[in-house]
Amino acid sequence: MTNETKACRDISALSPVAQRACRAFLRECEKEGLPVLITETYRSQVRQDYLYAQGRTRAGKVVTWTRNSRHTGRMAWDICKNVKGQEYADAAFFAKCGAIAKRLGITWGGTWDTPDKPHFEVTKDWKGKGESEVVEKCKMIINGKEHTVERILKDGTNYIKIRDVAEAIGYDVTSKGNVAVLTKK
């Protein structure tokens, strides 16, 4: 069950194409020393409606202008500056992030008529500039048993999602920061 008051920050909750775009965006921001924090990725329609009601039929400041968001389609993410007290106050930070997004072919909400500086989104046909990557379902045999997994083909190398492999061998996956932790079920 979805809790409409809680934001999802999990990049893997985005569509595969948006995951690639978001990760490419974060890599480029890191290279430029920009301390980006993902504040929200996927939103259920229930959460989107809950946010839309704020400042209209529910108390609080208006936080979204639409009920039809790319967040509900798993194609958008929001960010802030990961510095206490400066999360949304640094216009130069958002402008630099917006420039990175533009280079990558990602839409930045900061360029809209009603700017939404923390918002970034892609369409389902997004292809990052310079990317040579394909994501597809494939079969993998582990201990004689066939499993369907997602394979990422990038520059001639196969990458299999760790969650798919872990599930196939009976492990749960969590993380400690950027480190995957596999635990036998």
N, C-alpha and C positions, 0 to 999 in steps of 0.2 A: 504494500500500500504506500502511496506517495504522500509525503508530508508537504503540503503546499507552502508552509512557512520556511522550509529549509532549501537552500540553494545546493545544487549538484555542482561540484567542481572537478569531476572526473573526466579527463580528456577522452578516456575510452568509452564514455557514454555518447560521444559524438559519432556521426557517420564516419566510415573509413576515410572518405575524402577530406572531411573536416578535421579529422584527427591528424592526417598528414599535413594539412595546412597549418593547423594550430602548432604542431611540433616544429615545423619549419620556421614559423613566426617566433616561437620561443627561442629556438637556436640562434636566430639572427639577433634577437634582442639581447641574449646573453653575450654574444660576440661584441656587441656595442656597449656592454656594461649597464644595460637597463634592467633594474630589479623589478621584473614583472611578476605579479601574482594573479593567477586565474581565480576570479570570484564566482563565475557561474558558466556552465556549459549547457547541458540539456535541461529543458523545462518541460514538465508535463503541461497539458492544456489546463489542468486544474490549477497549477501554480501560476501560469500566465494569466488566467482569469482573476486569481487572487491578487496578483500584482496590479493588474489593470484596475481593479476595484479601489485600490489605495488612492486616496485623494478625490475619489468620486463618490462611491457608496460606502466606503470604509474610511475611517480617520487616517490622516497622514498626508504626506507630500506625494504628489503624482510622481511615479517612478517609471512608467512606461506609457507610450502613446498608442499601443496597438494590442489587440487580442491575437493577431496573426503574426507571430514572431518566428524568425528562423531558428530561435532556440528550441521551439517545439518540434521542428523538423530535424533537429540534431545537427544544424549547420552553422551555429554561431557560438561565440564565447565572449565573456566580458572579463576585463582586467582592472587592476589598480596598480599603483606604485607600491611595492612591498617595503615601504618605509613608514613606520608609525607616525601618524600625524600629518603625513603628506600623501595619503592614499589617492586623493582626487584633486589636490590643490595645485599640482605642478603641470601647467599647460605645456611647457617645453617637453616634458617626459612623454605626454600623450602625442604631441606633434612628431617626435622622433619615432614612436611606435607606429604612428600612422604612415610615416614615410617608409618604414620597413614593410608594412602591409602592402602599400602601393607597389613597391619593388617586387613583391611576391604574387601580385595579382589578387590580393585579399581586399575586400571592401571594408573600409573604416567608417564607422558611424560619425566620426568627427567632421566629415565632409558634407554631411546632409544638411538640408535647409534648417531642420531642428537638430542641431548636433547632439550626438550620443557618443562622446569621446571614449568611454570604456568599451564600446561594442565593436566587434570584428565578426565578419561572416564571409562565407563562400557559397557558391552555387554547386550543384551536384556534378557539373562538368568542369570544375576547377582543375587546372593543371598548373602546378607551380613552375615558374620560369626555371628552365635548366633541369627540371626533374625528368628522370627516366625510370619511373617506378610504376609497377602494376600490382594491384591487389586482387587476388582471386582465390576462390575455394579450390582445394585440391585434396587428394587422398594421401594419407601417411600411414604406414604400417609400423606398429609398435608392438613388440613381443608377439608377432604373428596376427595381430588384430588390426583391421583397417579402421581408420578414424578420418573424419572430414575436418580439415583445419584451414585457416586462412594463411595463404602464402603471399609474401611481399617479394616481388622480383625487382631488384634495384641494381642497376649497373652489372647485370649478369650474376648476381648472388641471390640465393634463396634465403629468406628470413621467415621463420614460423613464429607466430605469436606464442609467448610463453604460457599464457592462459590456456590456449588450446592444447599444448603439449602436457601441461600440468593436469588438466582435466582428463586427458587420455590415460595418464598413468596413475590417477587417483590421488592427486595432490590439490590442496588449496593454495591460492596465491594471494599474498598480502604484500605490503611494502614497508620499508623503513627508509623514508626519504626517497632517493632514486634507486634503492637496492631492492630487487625482487626477493621475496622470502617464500619458499615453497615448504609446505608442511603436509605430511601424510594425513589423509582424511581418517 
